[in-house]
Amino acid sequence: MRAITIDAYKTQPHLQEMPRPQPGEGEILIRLHAAGVNPMDWRARDGTYQQWWPAEFPTVLGFDGAGVVEQVGAGVSTFRPGDDVFGQFMPQRVLHWGTYADYVVTSASGAVAPKPVSLDDVQAAALPMPAQVALACLDALEIGSGETVLIVGCASYSGHLFAKSGLERQSSRRQTGSFKRVSHVASTALQWRSW
């Protein structure tokens, strides 16, 4: 399979052929159609997470992705071959197989879910990390109904999702963002104000 890899920390990623990973017990093999690109990816490349996820080189970069289940390992009943899925495929033990590849293996009980039919593969692959950041912020702030929140950087993907999630929690929002992106921020159907 084709994969974008690094051979050591802080090196330039490059395209190379690698053997296709095989799912073990409780795992699924996903043929990827799209991969998300996030700051976490360059941090992995630079070795930031090596004390928690030591790399096995060559390492395939990427955490977020969307595709179709190609094969299931023993004991998997949640997914079947042909299922459209998306998620954040964090390494179980070592940083080795990522989403910048044709295939990825991940735990069937991890952060993988059926892909909503309303999202294409690119949209689904771009969603996991920013959505997780937005929801974690909302939860950490314990924002309740009727509270007012200032969202700085609402034009970013996480900021946009933070604002949308705040709508669900019926909180009042005030957003800021780049003037160049005002149409994007306004298109979220949220109240726009120049500060």
C-alpha positions as CSV (number, residue, x, y, z in Angstrom):
1,M,0.0,0.0,0.0
2,R,1.0,3.6,-0.4
3,A,1.7,5.6,2.8
4,I,3.2,8.9,3.8
5,T,5.9,8.1,6.4
6,I,8.8,9.3,8.4
7,D,11.9,7.3,9.1
8,A,12.9,9.2,12.3
9,Y,11.5,12.1,14.4
10,K,11.8,15.6,12.8
11,T,12.4,14.3,9.3
12,Q,10.6,15.1,6.1
13,P,7.6,12.9,5.3
14,H,7.8,10.9,2.1
15,L,5.7,8.6,0.1
16,Q,6.6,4.9,0.2
17,E,5.2,1.4,-0.4
18,M,4.5,-0.6,2.8
19,P,2.8,-3.9,3.5
20,R,-0.9,-3.6,4.1
21,P,-1.7,-4.0,7.9
22,Q,-3.8,-6.9,9.0
23,P,-6.5,-6.6,11.7
24,G,-6.0,-8.6,14.9
25,E,-8.6,-9.7,17.4
26,G,-11.0,-6.8,18.1
27,E,-9.7,-4.7,15.2
28,I,-10.9,-3.6,11.8
29,L,-9.0,-2.8,8.6
30,I,-10.3,0.4,6.9
31,R,-9.6,1.3,3.3
32,L,-9.2,5.1,3.6
33,H,-10.8,7.5,1.2
34,A,-9.7,10.7,3.1
35,A,-7.5,11.7,5.9
36,G,-7.7,14.8,8.2
37,V,-4.7,17.0,8.7
38,N,-4.2,18.5,12.2
39,P,-1.5,20.1,14.4
40,M,-1.3,16.7,16.2
41,D,0.2,15.2,13.1
42,W,3.3,17.5,12.9
43,R,3.7,17.1,16.7
44,A,3.8,13.3,16.2
45,R,6.3,13.8,13.4
46,D,8.5,15.9,15.7
47,G,8.4,13.3,18.6
48,T,6.1,15.2,21.0
49,Y,4.2,12.1,22.0
50,Q,7.1,9.6,22.1
51,Q,6.9,9.0,25.9
52,W,3.2,7.9,25.5
53,W,3.4,6.4,22.0
54,P,6.9,5.4,21.0
55,A,7.2,5.2,17.2
56,E,8.1,2.1,15.3
57,F,9.8,3.4,12.1
58,P,8.9,3.9,9.4
59,T,5.8,5.6,10.9
60,V,2.7,6.4,8.9
61,L,1.4,9.9,9.9
62,G,-2.2,10.9,10.5
63,F,-4.9,10.3,13.1
64,D,-8.3,11.2,11.6
65,G,-9.8,9.5,8.6
66,A,-12.8,8.2,6.7
67,G,-13.3,5.2,4.5
68,V,-14.9,1.7,4.3
69,V,-14.3,-1.4,6.4
70,E,-12.4,-3.8,4.3
71,Q,-11.9,-6.6,6.8
72,V,-12.8,-7.4,10.5
73,G,-10.7,-9.3,13.0
74,A,-11.9,-12.1,15.2
75,G,-14.5,-11.1,17.8
76,V,-15.7,-8.0,15.9
77,S,-19.5,-7.8,15.5
78,T,-20.0,-4.0,15.5
79,F,-18.8,-3.5,11.9
80,R,-18.9,-5.5,8.7
81,P,-17.0,-5.3,5.5
82,G,-18.5,-2.5,3.3
83,D,-19.5,-0.3,6.2
84,D,-18.7,3.4,5.7
85,V,-16.9,4.7,8.8
86,F,-14.9,7.7,10.1
87,G,-13.1,8.5,13.3
88,Q,-9.9,9.3,15.2
89,F,-7.7,6.3,15.0
90,M,-5.3,6.7,17.9
91,P,-2.5,4.2,18.3
92,Q,-3.1,1.4,20.8
93,R,0.5,0.7,21.8
94,V,3.0,2.3,19.3
95,L,2.8,5.0,16.8
96,H,3.1,3.1,13.5
97,W,0.0,2.9,11.4
98,G,-1.6,6.2,10.6
99,T,-4.3,7.6,8.2
100,Y,-1.9,9.0,5.6
101,A,-2.1,5.7,3.8
102,D,-4.4,3.5,1.7
103,Y,-5.3,1.4,4.8
104,V,-5.3,1.7,8.6
105,V,-6.1,-0.8,11.3
106,T,-7.9,0.4,14.4
107,S,-9.7,-1.0,17.4
108,A,-13.4,-1.7,16.6
109,S,-14.3,-0.4,20.1
110,G,-12.3,2.8,19.7
111,A,-13.2,6.2,18.3
112,V,-14.6,4.8,15.0
113,A,-18.3,5.3,14.0
114,P,-20.6,4.8,11.1
115,K,-20.1,7.8,8.7
116,P,-23.3,10.0,8.5
117,V,-24.8,9.9,5.0
118,S,-24.9,13.7,5.1
119,L,-21.1,13.9,5.1
120,D,-18.8,13.0,2.3
121,D,-15.5,11.3,3.1
122,V,-13.5,14.6,3.1
123,Q,-15.9,16.3,5.5
124,A,-16.0,13.2,7.8
125,A,-12.2,12.9,7.9
126,A,-11.9,16.6,8.8
127,L,-14.3,16.3,11.7
128,P,-12.9,14.1,14.6
129,M,-10.0,16.2,16.1
130,P,-11.7,19.7,15.8
131,A,-15.0,18.3,17.1
132,Q,-13.2,16.6,20.1
133,V,-11.5,19.9,20.9
134,A,-14.7,21.8,20.8
135,L,-16.7,19.4,22.9
136,A,-13.8,19.0,25.4
137,C,-13.8,22.8,25.8
138,L,-17.5,23.0,26.3
139,D,-17.4,20.2,28.9
140,A,-14.4,21.7,30.8
141,L,-16.1,25.1,30.9
142,E,-19.4,23.5,32.2
143,I,-21.4,26.0,30.1
144,G,-25.1,26.0,31.0
145,S,-28.2,27.2,29.4
146,G,-28.4,31.0,29.1
147,E,-24.7,31.6,29.8
148,T,-22.7,33.9,27.5
149,V,-19.5,32.8,25.9
150,L,-16.9,34.7,23.9
151,I,-15.5,32.5,21.1
152,V,-12.2,33.9,19.8
153,G,-11.3,32.5,16.4
154,C,-14.8,31.4,15.4
155,A,-13.7,31.0,11.8
156,S,-11.4,28.1,12.6
157,Y,-12.9,24.6,12.4
158,S,-12.8,24.0,16.1
159,G,-14.2,27.5,16.8
160,H,-17.0,26.9,14.4
161,L,-17.9,23.6,16.0
162,F,-17.6,25.1,19.5
163,A,-20.2,27.8,18.4
164,K,-22.5,25.2,16.9
165,S,-22.2,23.0,20.0
166,G,-23.0,26.0,22.1
167,L,-26.2,26.4,20.1
168,E,-27.2,22.9,21.1
169,R,-26.7,23.8,24.8
170,Q,-28.7,27.0,24.4
171,S,-26.0,29.3,25.5
172,S,-25.5,32.8,24.1
173,R,-22.4,33.3,22.0
174,R,-20.2,36.2,20.9
175,Q,-17.8,35.3,18.2
176,T,-14.7,37.0,16.8
177,G,-12.9,36.0,13.6
178,S,-10.9,37.3,10.7
179,F,-12.7,39.9,8.7
180,K,-11.7,38.0,5.6
181,R,-13.8,35.0,6.9
182,V,-16.9,37.1,7.9
183,S,-19.1,35.3,5.4
184,H,-18.1,31.9,6.8
185,V,-18.8,33.0,10.3
186,A,-22.1,34.6,9.3
187,S,-23.1,31.4,7.4
188,T,-23.1,29.5,10.6
189,A,-26.4,31.3,11.4
190,L,-24.9,32.7,14.6
191,Q,-25.0,36.2,15.7
192,W,-22.1,38.2,14.1
193,R,-20.9,41.4,15.7
194,S,-17.9,43.6,15.0
195,W,-16.0,44.3,18.2
